[in-house]
Amino acid sequence: MRVDAAMCILCGACSGVCPVNVIEVSSTHVNIQEGCTRCGLCAKVCPVGAIGFGDPRSKRVKRFQRRQA
């Protein structure tokens, strides 16, 4: 999982849903530590779509789309 720092608003939603507690949110950045299972929950709850698979500078980053209720 990768976090696009330019998009991230540091809300902490990702950290709250991580089942293995490997996401740290500080006042300046988000760090996804080793041990991530790539379940995708963090990406699904991100309100701005800043989390995805792959390199955020690449056009091949897969981002999850939030479903509208």
N, C-alpha and C positions, 0 to 999 in steps of 0.2 A: 504494500500500500504506500502511496506517496501523497503528500500534502502540497498543494500549490500555495506557497506562502503569499503570493500576490492576491489570491482570492480569499484566503482564510481570514475570518473575522474573530478568531480566538474565542468563540462562544462556549466551547467545552462540551458540546452535545456529543461529540465522538467519544470522548473520554468516559462519559456517563453510560454508554451502551457497550463498551468493550468487555466481552466476556472473560478475557484473560488479563485485563488491567495492564496493558502495555502502552497506553497512550498517555503522555504527559503534556499538559497544556500550561504554558507559562504566559507571562504578560507580553512576550515577544514572538513566540513560535510554538508549534506543535511538534512533538517528537514521538514517532512510533518506534518503539524499541524492539529488539530481537524477541521472538516468541509470538509474533503476530500470526494468527492462523488464516488470515485473508478471508474471513467470513463475510466481510462486506457490510456489517451492521453500521460501522462508523460512516461509511460513504453514503449509506441510505438515509441517515439522519442529518447529514451535513446540509444546512439550509442554503448554502451557496454553491454546492457541488465542487468543493475544493479538494476532495479526496478521490483518488482513483488508483488504478493499477498501472505500473510502468513509470517512465520518466516524464515528469510534468512538462518538460521542454519539448517533448516529442509530440508529433501529431497523432501518434498511436496510443495515447493514453486512453484507457477505457474508463469512463466515468459512469457512475450509476445515476439513473434518473429517478427523482422522487415521484412517487405516484400521487396523483391528486385524489383526494377522498370525495 
